[in-house]
Amino acid sequence: MTLKLSGIALAVAFAFATAAQAQTTQTPAKRDAAEKPRTEQAPSNRKVKDAEEERIEQQAKADKAKCDALKANAKDICMAEAKGQEKVAKAELDAKNEKDKVKAERKVKETKAEAAYEVAKQKCDDQKGEAKDACMKQARVDRDRAKGSAEKTADVKRENAKERAATGSTAPERTPAKPKQ
C-alpha cells in the first residue's frame, strides 16, 4: 500500500515539475519580447489615434483663434483655411489606419480638393460681377479636376494591384501622368 501511495505521489510530483518547467521555458521570440522594456513596446493603436486626433483638434483651435483678430472676408478666408487643414489632417490620420490604402489615398486627395475649393470660394467673394463668376467657375473646375485625378489614380493603382495578383509579379506600380493644365 505504501509503495502504491509513494508511486502515485512521485507521479503527481513529476507531473507538476514538468508543467512548471514548461511554463518557464520560453521561445526565442517570447524571450526577446519579454526582455524589451515596456517603453519600447508599441502602445495600442487606439490610444495613439486618440492622441493624434486631440493634437489635430488643438491645432485647429489655435488656427481658428488666429483668425479672430482679422476682419471681414480676410477672417472668412482664414477660417476656411483652418477648417480645411483640420479636415485634411483628419483624413490623413484615417488613411494611416485604413486597410484599403488606395481608397484612403483617394479620400485624402478629395478632401484636399474640397478644402482648396472652400478657400477659393472665400477668395472669390472679394471680387464682383463677372470677375467673381469667373473666379467661382475656375474654383469648381480646379476642384473637379483634382477629384478626377484622384479617381483616375485610384483606378490605375487598383488595376495594377489586380495585375500583380494575377501574375504574381512584384513589379513597381505605374502611376498616371499628371494632367496638363
Secondary structure, DSSP 4 states (H G I P E B T S, - for coil): -HHHHHHHHHHHHHHHHHHHHHHH---HHHHHHHHS-TTTSPPPHHHHHHHHHHHHHHHHHHHHHHHTT--HHHHHHHHHHHHHHHHHHHHHHHHHH-S-HHHHHHHHHHHHHHHHHHHHHHHHTTS-HHHHHHHHHHHHHHHHHHHHHHHHHHHHHHHHHHHHHHHT--PPPP-PPPPP-
